[in-house]
Amino acid sequence: MRDIATSPAGDLTVTDTARIMRDVVVTGDLYAVAGVRLVVDGTVTGDLHVGHGADVTLNGQISGTLHNAGGRVTGVGLRGTDDASLRPAA
């Protein structure tokens, strides 16, 4: 698993298995593309986009909206997120 330890400027697209470390702040949207495994320990100030078959564990927090296109999303950072946003879009 690759560690992302520096805060990117703007949006971030993850295309491989990775962990966003606790002190990292993604100041735009975060995209987990189809089939990737991603652990988010940091903060996302934008939206989280989860691709089909992606597996995202959210231990940090997101300020924006969760967009699930057929992936799996779990974690403690989901407080305040309604159950409907955890299910894939129809």
C-alpha positions, 0 to 999 in steps of 0.5 A: 500500500502506497502512503500519501503523506503530502497534501495535494493542491486541489483534486486528487485521483487515486489509481492504485492501493493507497493510504492518505495519512492523518496529517494530509488535507485534500483541498479539492475532491477525492476520486477513488477510481474503479477497483482501488483500495483506499484508506483515508486517515486525513481530511477531504474538504471537497467531495468523495467520489467512489468508483465501481468496485472501489473499497474505501475506508474512511477513518478521517473526515470529508466535508463534502458529499459522498458520491458512490458509483458502486463501491464499498464505503466503511469507516468512522468518518461517516458520521452525519452521512445518510445511509442512502449515500453509502449505497451505490447510485441506481 
